[in-house]
Amino acid sequence: MGISKSSSLLSFLALYFSLYTITPTASLASLQDQFINCLHENTHVYFPLESTFFAPAKNVSMFSEVLQSTAQNLRYLSKSMPKPGFIFKPLHESHVQASIICSKKLGTHVRIRSGGHDYEGLSYVSEIEKPFIVIDLSKMRHININTKDNSAWVQAGATVGELYYRIAEKSRVHGFPAGLCSSLGIGGHITGGAYGSMMRKYGLGADNVLDAKIVDANGKILNRKAMGEDTFWAIRGGAGGSFGIILEWKIKLVPVPKTVTVFTVTKTLQQDPGNKILSKWQMVADKLVDELFIRVIFNVAANNGSKTATTSYNAVFLGDKAMLMKVMKKSFPELGLTPKDCTEMSWLESIVYISGFASRTPTKVLLQGKSPFPKNNFKAKSDFVKKPIPESGLQGMFKKFLKEDNPMMIWNPYGGMMAKIPEAQIPFPHRKGVIFKIQYVTNWPDSDRRASKHINWIRDLYRFMTPYVSANPREAYVNYRDLDLGQNKKQFKSNVNQAKVWGASYFKGNFERLVRIKTKVDPKNFYRHEQSIPTM
């Protein structure tokens, strides 16, 4: 990877001229020419154009394949959505540095993608800046596990599934408390908080970060000491795309037992008359032992020629089956859990299970960086609940839920360690007093042209839930990005007062500190997007 410029000059020129077999518009071609030349002037590490630089001018089908490769929301890949002028996949941290230096020099807007899971497509689409390019970190995925000091360095392009697998390769009694979806890019995931099945025991992924490497707005690589504690605080939960490009995280590994237990118990509305089981879950989910995580997944299913709602109680317990049964009989007997419902397995196997892969799927699937679910068009929203929703509210919720074609909700329990960490310890503020978080989702295939119908449905359900969720502010999870809450204006304009609306929802009282830090470290607002932290 450290080939000198002189030894690679001929191959570079050959690749460079082969890049433009299709002539783009003059201005875009000029931008591409200048960017590539600038990159070579600002990095000592060779990058082969055919595997790092993707533009419509070179190969439209290859460009589209790379653009779509990790993009999760097909709604932002439609023809009407703006596309980047080109995509650059750096191989080395100096390539990222050079990208920022060159983008500033050429006045080119940048979007950064590590996993492509941004719900509103902000890592690969810009509706407020033109032209723009995408820096895709998917080739930077090295993971170095150190079980002796219970830590690991993981590059931003690695997925959480890869991280879990590499940890388990070294130890059966180490883990990390991050996401449930195995295809998440670790770089952006932790910037929003990163919750998972061990959050009640160990907190968020962002609560367990020891150090980081970022590229700042000047193209400098900074570690925790160099960036300072303010910036280090901001990047752990203050959301991505505002303070710099994450190159690597140093994370703290946590202990896990050799045996964990999982279960999924599904009830239809008819099997839970009066929503007694669901109501009891609301009462106990945040108060169960910290080792037990029981979420509820809501779907629709056929029922004697009509449609019904189902509630699936999907759980991971850090312990064996016998201990789990004792806990459940004491705290949640209403579910009717039996030993036959429970399966003992390793912690790594529980990751495959909770991610949604089919039973007995080999753990190596985590290295593929793929979701178990097909890509679709979707819209999502989120809420935090601090008081149990009464039966009248549940009935109204289910009535609206059944009106949509393919709806889903997920209720994730809080309590445990989440209630013990102060709101201001990192930017993620949703802590003590939260019983559970709601994620609302609706999705539809490309063949369904009624996007507005589905989006209107989820907005209507969200309005209905207003009396039953947090208020002043109505809280939301930044990793479930929702542009309905508001967004920055085009070009450089950012309005702190306007941003306070969504800023308070995501960060509560931590928003003002994020604005102060942003103004200090990136005063010209280089790192910006539709919901980036604004400058004063």
Summary of the structure (lengths in Angstrom):
residues: 536
radius of gyration: 23.5
end to end distance: 41.5
largest distance: 75.4
contacts: 1854
relative contact order: 0.11
helix: 39%
strand: 20%
